[in-house]
Amino acid sequence: MESPPGAETVLDGRRYLYFGGTGYFGLHGHPAVVRAGVRAFLKYGTHSATSRAGFGTNPALLEVEARLREFFREDEAAYFGSGYLGSLVLAQALADRYDAVFMDEQAHFCIRDTAASPGKPVFRFRHRDPEDLAIKLRRRLTAGQRPFLLTDGVFPVFGRIAPVPEYAEVMAAYDGLIGLDDAHGVGVLGANGRGTLEHFGMKSPDLYFSGTLSKAFGGHGGFIVGKRRLIGRIRTAVGAYIGSTPTPTPIAAATAKGIEILLRHPEMRNRLRRNTAGLKKGLRSLGIEADDTPVPIVAWSMRTEKEMRGIQKDLMRRGIAVAYLKYVGAPAAGVLRLTVFSTHTAGQIRRLLEELAKIL
């Protein structure tokens, strides 16, 4: 990649119509985002070269946390170096409140790495299956034990949303906790872009989520928002937070600007939803299965890897880049995966559909 990711992106020296990655709002190369990063680079250098347990906090990091509080309407926010760490930070912060971990069998790598970290028993249940979760809870928990469910809010390959209301109903019988890795939900889902829980209209002291700023918000780093008690514990007792160097300062400043832009311009989310609906409708007309959720991801599998790689190459010859992936949650042969951005025009989406129709 030789340009910022956007509706048009330069790959190996050639400009393509780009339907890959996760730059849902085209903010990664937004001039205001870039300028904010450059100004911070000149003022603060690369980063503070120490953890936030020492002298590592600076104005750029604090601005990200202030913007997160404003965007999510929460009391406090903790900002750390990578979205990959989100589930780990959450699991460690809540470790004294649960006795066993229950994890979707197709959970992201970061959740798999997290699950064993607190030293509690870990059990897997069938993908997006509340009934199997109920069976596993009944079989695996002993009297008085409290479960912690870990799952993606939106699964990265097919863009399917976890059935959180059904999970909450099952977990209520055990006074259980639910933690979402909402990397693909925050910024996109919900009336205000606050993610999967807002999408379902859910709010409870037993519902938690972590997110990333590297996708919808055009920046980098992970975060958790919530009540002061939770964030205070993260800042004082979670090794993954207090023992790591924070996000590079120019990137933090750029990230804060990305959050501000998405907060001030809800019409960007409206455009993304229109583009998502238009793309999915067009793909269904070609015989490709696509749900009607506002998640801007569509993936499908074909009989062989060779067939899918051939389609990807044909599209690239026509100047269109889409992803072929073998990733967590994908079948053995892999998938072709499309993502649409708010910055794609109707004409660009139409061109993708026309070229796909010729190949398929």
PyMOL commands that set and color helices and strands:
alter all, ss='L'
color gray80, all
select helices_A, chain A and resi 27-29+31-44+59-72+83-93+95-97+109-115+130-140+164-172+196-200+228-237+239-242+249-264+267-285+305-317+346-359
alter helices_A, ss='H'
color red, helices_A
select strands_A, chain A and resi 8-11+14-19+76-80+100-104+122-125+147-152+177-181+207-212+222-226+297-300+320-325+335-339
alter strands_A, ss='S'
color yellow, strands_A
deselect
rebuild
show_as cartoon
